[in-house]
Amino acid sequence: MTEPCKTRFIVLCLFLLTAVSALAQRGTFGVQAGETSDKFGTLPYSNAGLLGLDGDYALVQGNRKTQSPDIVIGGELRFPTSTSAHAEELAAYGGLMFHFGDHFSAGFHAQIRKFLMPTTPLPNQTFNRYNMLVLESPAVLEYRFGPENHAFIQGQIQPEFTPRYSAPKSGTPFPHPTLDHAYTIRGTLGYDFSKYYLKATYETRYFKFIPGTANPAFLANWRTNAVTAGFGLVF
């Protein structure tokens, strides 16, 4: 893991632990492991292991009788075992979750995500990609079923908004690219054992940038697919 990501990881952990101790509300904290497959432009797909941490906490637990929502905060850190062709990620969010009966819940998050992008060697030079800070607003839908509704399936879908770019420390002769469109879709299947949980997640993401000098050979265009499985604690 790079030094900037290590620092962010420590900040994220301290933030989440402080939230748990101060608020003493229901939340989760877990770890995941799996594989990511990334493709930039016309380059072939590259695979690497993927490790992650995430947490989710209810600042306020809503009243289902009056249909008042839960107010939730959370975050996640994801880092690949190789950063030569894979991005590191850090995200934090807050949002609302509404409950409809005993099985369905739906809501949305306001989320900020940081991508630390890899570089690509080119003839006579290296294509250093800009790191990206992205505002996201995923719509979240969850269905619980099975004994005492302990099993759950959750889906998230979101468009990606224009990033805020930051040049890599090594510098780059290229201007930052201009976003054409982007999206992320995530699906999760899991089981809550009251004190801990198990879950598996699939995610696909695509960033397409306008062709030009900032996107030579379409190398800024990024498609990634990730599959992870993990466990965590329920507080």
RODO-2510 file (C-alpha; in nm, 4 decimals, decimal comma):
residues 235
     n   res          X          Y          Z
     1     m     0,0000     0,0000     0,0000
     2     t     0,1341     0,3464    -0,0822
     3     e     0,2137     0,5973     0,1932
     4     p    -0,0813     0,8276     0,1041
     5     c    -0,3204     0,5332     0,1230
     6     k    -0,1713     0,4194     0,4554
     7     t    -0,2388     0,7632     0,5985
     8     r    -0,5965     0,7633     0,4712
     9     f    -0,6478     0,4131     0,6085
    10     i    -0,5430     0,5249     0,9575
    11     v    -0,7701     0,8290     0,9401
    12     l    -1,0622     0,6141     0,8230
    13     c    -1,0153     0,3603     1,1049
    14     l    -0,9894     0,6307     1,3712
    15     f    -1,2991     0,8019     1,2341
    16     l    -1,5066     0,4847     1,2354
    17     l    -1,3880     0,3719     1,5787
    18     t    -1,4654     0,7164     1,7210
    19     a    -1,8119     0,7015     1,5690
    20     v    -1,8809     0,3636     1,7300
    21     s    -1,7644     0,4607     2,0772
    22     a    -1,9325     0,8023     2,0738
    23     l    -2,2664     0,7056     1,9243
    24     a    -2,3080     0,3465     2,0477
    25     q    -2,5533     0,2731     1,7665
    26     r    -2,5877    -0,0315     1,5451
    27     g    -2,3154    -0,0648     1,2867
    28     t    -2,0854    -0,3024     1,1036
    29     f    -1,7129    -0,3261     1,0416
    30     g    -1,5696    -0,5869     0,8065
    31     v    -1,2912    -0,7085     0,5836
    32     q    -1,3072    -0,8490     0,2291
    33     a    -1,0727    -1,0233    -0,0097
    34     g    -1,1094    -1,1145    -0,3741
    35     e    -0,9945    -1,0238    -0,7231
    36     t    -1,0092    -0,7181    -0,9456
    37     s    -0,9839    -0,7139    -1,3248
    38     d    -0,8937    -0,3785    -1,4844
    39     k    -0,8689    -0,2604    -1,8432
    40     f    -0,7373     0,0736    -1,9710
    41     g    -0,8125     0,1686    -2,3314
    42     t    -0,7127    -0,1048    -2,5741
    43     l    -0,4734    -0,2710    -2,3301
    44     p    -0,5637    -0,6258    -2,2217
    45     y    -0,7306    -0,6928    -1,8879
    46     s    -0,4974    -0,7192    -1,5895
    47     n    -0,5894    -0,9165    -1,2766
    48     a    -0,4782    -0,8721    -0,9160
    49     g    -0,5880    -0,9629    -0,5669
    50     l    -0,8068    -0,7116    -0,3860
    51     l    -0,8280    -0,6383    -0,0115
    52     g    -1,0768    -0,4107     0,1560
    53     l    -1,2180    -0,2700     0,4779
    54     d    -1,5601    -0,1135     0,5224
    55     g    -1,7836     0,0171     0,7968
    56     d    -2,1421     0,1361     0,8216
    57     y    -2,3068     0,3010     1,1238
    58     a    -2,6512     0,4370     1,2075
    59     l    -2,6250     0,7850     1,3543
    60     v    -3,0013     0,7833     1,4003
    61     q    -3,2254     0,4781     1,3796
    62     g    -3,5551     0,5622     1,2162
    63     n    -3,9063     0,4730     1,3302
    64     r    -4,0648     0,2195     1,0967
    65     k    -4,4169     0,3038     1,2143
    66     t    -4,3784     0,6651     1,1071
    67     q    -4,1472     0,5700     0,8165
    68     s    -3,8743     0,8034     0,9398
    69     p    -3,5398     0,6993     0,7853
    70     d    -3,2166     0,5786     0,9341
    71     i    -2,9374     0,8338     0,9045
    72     v    -2,6213     0,6401     0,8206
    73     i    -2,2523     0,7125     0,7732
    74     g    -1,9766     0,4860     0,6520
    75     g    -1,6683     0,4388     0,4465
    76     e    -1,4468     0,1894     0,2725
    77     l    -1,0872     0,1356     0,1712
    78     r    -0,9890    -0,0903    -0,1190
    79     f    -0,6356    -0,1663    -0,2263
    80     p    -0,5096    -0,4150    -0,4851
    81     t    -0,2127    -0,6425    -0,4295
    82     s    -0,0509    -0,4772    -0,7338
    83     t    -0,0772    -0,1070    -0,8188
    84     s     0,0926    -0,1353    -1,1584
    85     a    -0,2441    -0,1528    -1,3384
    86     h    -0,4996    -0,1151    -1,0586
    87     a    -0,6326     0,1805    -0,8591
    88     e    -0,6451     0,2226    -0,4838
    89     e    -0,9700     0,3645    -0,3449
    90     l    -1,0945     0,5463    -0,0361
    91     a    -1,4556     0,6517     0,0181
    92     a    -1,6717     0,8108     0,2875
    93     y    -2,0461     0,8684     0,2772
    94     g    -2,3604     0,9704     0,4600
    95     g    -2,7187     0,9022     0,3648
    96     l    -3,0770     0,8053     0,4393
    97     m    -3,2339     0,4586     0,4401
    98     f    -3,6144     0,4209     0,4431
    99     h    -3,7818     0,0962     0,5538
   100     f    -4,0938    -0,0384     0,3833
   101     g    -4,2356    -0,3195     0,5931
   102     d    -4,0115    -0,5946     0,7282
   103     h    -3,8334    -0,6838     0,4070
   104     f    -3,7615    -0,3830     0,1857
   105     s    -3,5485    -0,0763     0,2442
   106     a    -3,4307     0,1891     0,0007
   107     g    -3,2357     0,5099     0,0158
   108     f    -2,9450     0,7068    -0,1195
   109     h    -2,5969     0,8147    -0,0146
   110     a    -2,3914     1,1275    -0,0730
   111     q    -2,0428     0,9893    -0,1178
   112     i    -1,6909     1,1127    -0,1874
   113     r    -1,4447     0,8654    -0,3392
   114     k    -1,0732     0,9067    -0,4069
   115     f    -0,9018     0,7063    -0,6822
   116     l    -0,5226     0,6753    -0,6834
   117     m    -0,4633     0,5805    -1,0455
   118     p    -0,1844     0,3616    -1,1893
   119     t     0,0622     0,4608    -1,4622
   120     t     0,1152     0,2992    -1,8033
   121     p     0,4548     0,2812    -1,9813
   122     l     0,4524     0,4185    -2,3375
   123     p     0,7277     0,4268    -2,6001
   124     n     0,9773     0,6927    -2,4883
   125     q     0,7634     0,8077    -2,1929
   126     t     0,5166     0,7054    -1,9209
   127     f     0,1464     0,7923    -1,9158
   128     n     0,0883     0,9165    -1,5613
   129     r    -0,2840     0,9287    -1,4963
   130     y    -0,4425     1,1987    -1,2863
   131     n    -0,5806     1,0904    -0,9504
   132     m    -0,9528     1,1570    -0,9168
   133     l    -1,1809     1,2795    -0,6385
   134     v    -1,5392     1,1976    -0,7346
   135     l    -1,8768     1,2940    -0,5896
   136     e    -2,1160     0,9983    -0,6040
   137     s    -2,4848     0,9542    -0,5184
   138     p    -2,5647     0,5821    -0,5222
   139     a    -2,9248     0,4679    -0,5012
   140     v    -2,9459     0,1742    -0,2577
   141     l    -3,2093    -0,1009    -0,2509
   142     e    -3,2066    -0,3897    -0,0022
   143     y    -3,4289    -0,6937     0,0471
   144     r    -3,4125    -0,9136     0,3579
   145     f    -3,5486    -1,2677     0,3700
   146     g    -3,5073    -1,6086     0,5304
   147     p    -3,5217    -1,6985     0,9015
   148     e    -3,5841    -1,3754     1,0956
   149     n    -3,4818    -1,1822     0,7820
   150     h    -3,1127    -1,2554     0,8418
   151     a    -3,0340    -1,3097     0,4716
   152     f    -3,0066    -1,0004     0,2553
   153     i    -2,9445    -0,8895    -0,0997
   154     q    -2,8472    -0,5324    -0,1795
   155     g    -2,8006    -0,3394    -0,5019
   156     q    -2,6395    -0,0027    -0,5681
   157     i    -2,6301     0,1943    -0,8912
   158     q    -2,4892     0,5387    -0,9572
   159     p    -2,3707     0,7732    -1,2292
   160     e    -2,0256     0,9210    -1,1749
   161     f    -1,9965     1,3007    -1,1824
   162     t    -1,7088     1,5035    -1,3255
   163     p    -1,4009     1,4310    -1,1135
   164     r    -1,1744     1,6781    -0,9435
   165     y    -0,8303     1,5933    -1,0772
   166     s    -0,4939     1,6030    -0,9049
   167     a    -0,1664     1,5473    -1,0874
   168     p     0,0525     1,2557    -0,9750
   169     k     0,3578     1,3408    -0,7667
   170     s     0,5852     1,2337    -1,0514
   171     g     0,4174     1,4910    -1,2760
   172     t     0,2697     1,4511    -1,6243
   173     p     0,3020     1,6367    -1,9562
   174     f    -0,0628     1,5591    -2,0389
   175     p    -0,3623     1,7773    -1,9449
   176     h    -0,6333     1,6119    -1,7411
   177     p    -0,8999     1,4286    -1,9461
   178     t    -1,2615     1,5370    -1,9869
   179     l    -1,5276     1,2936    -1,8681
   180     d    -1,7774     1,1665    -2,1242
   181     h    -1,9768     0,9407    -1,8926
   182     a    -1,9233     0,6915    -1,6111
   183     y    -2,1194     0,4575    -1,3880
   184     t    -2,0838     0,2017    -1,1089
   185     i    -2,3105    -0,0964    -1,0317
   186     r    -2,2681    -0,3109    -0,7201
   187     g    -2,4546    -0,6182    -0,5946
   188     t    -2,4147    -0,7853    -0,2536
   189     l    -2,5506    -1,1096    -0,1087
   190     g    -2,5022    -1,1846     0,2591
   191     y    -2,6193    -1,3315     0,5873
   192     d    -2,6406    -1,1579     0,9250
   193     f    -2,5675    -1,3857     1,2225
   194     s    -2,6579    -1,1096     1,4736
   195     k    -2,3019    -1,0661     1,6066
   196     y    -2,1218    -1,1087     1,2753
   197     y    -2,2011    -1,1353     0,9056
   198     l    -2,0782    -1,2936     0,5834
   199     k    -2,1180    -1,1347     0,2415
   200     a    -2,0077    -1,1579    -0,1213
   201     t    -1,9982    -0,8597    -0,3590
   202     y    -1,9683    -0,8043    -0,7325
   203     e    -1,8965    -0,4579    -0,8729
   204     t    -1,8488    -0,3183    -1,2222
   205     r    -1,7328     0,0362    -1,2994
   206     y    -1,6650     0,2246    -1,6244
   207     f    -1,5120     0,5646    -1,6915
   208     k    -1,5109     0,6940    -2,0503
   209     f    -1,3242     1,0131    -2,1392
   210     i    -1,3406     1,2282    -2,4512
   211     p    -1,0672     1,1419    -2,7048
   212     g    -0,7816     1,3886    -2,7453
   213     t    -0,4323     1,4743    -2,6292
   214     a    -0,5385     1,4116    -2,2675
   215     n    -0,6534     1,0608    -2,3591
   216     p    -0,3873     0,9146    -2,5939
   217     a    -0,4849     0,5761    -2,7364
   218     f    -0,7876     0,5976    -2,5025
   219     l    -0,5576     0,5051    -2,2105
   220     a    -0,7602     0,7181    -1,9677
   221     n    -1,0713     0,5042    -2,0320
   222     w    -1,1075     0,2598    -1,7448
   223     r    -1,3200    -0,0495    -1,6944
   224     t    -1,2960    -0,2555    -1,3758
   225     n    -1,4759    -0,5629    -1,2417
   226     a    -1,4266    -0,6858    -0,8868
   227     v    -1,5481    -0,9871    -0,6904
   228     t    -1,4928    -1,0061    -0,3133
   229     a    -1,6103    -1,2118    -0,0158
   230     g    -1,5644    -1,1349     0,3499
   231     f    -1,6919    -1,1186     0,7031
   232     g    -1,7402    -0,8567     0,9717
   233     l    -1,8698    -0,7687     1,3140
   234     v    -2,2128    -0,6285     1,3960
   235     f    -2,2114    -0,3812     1,6861
***
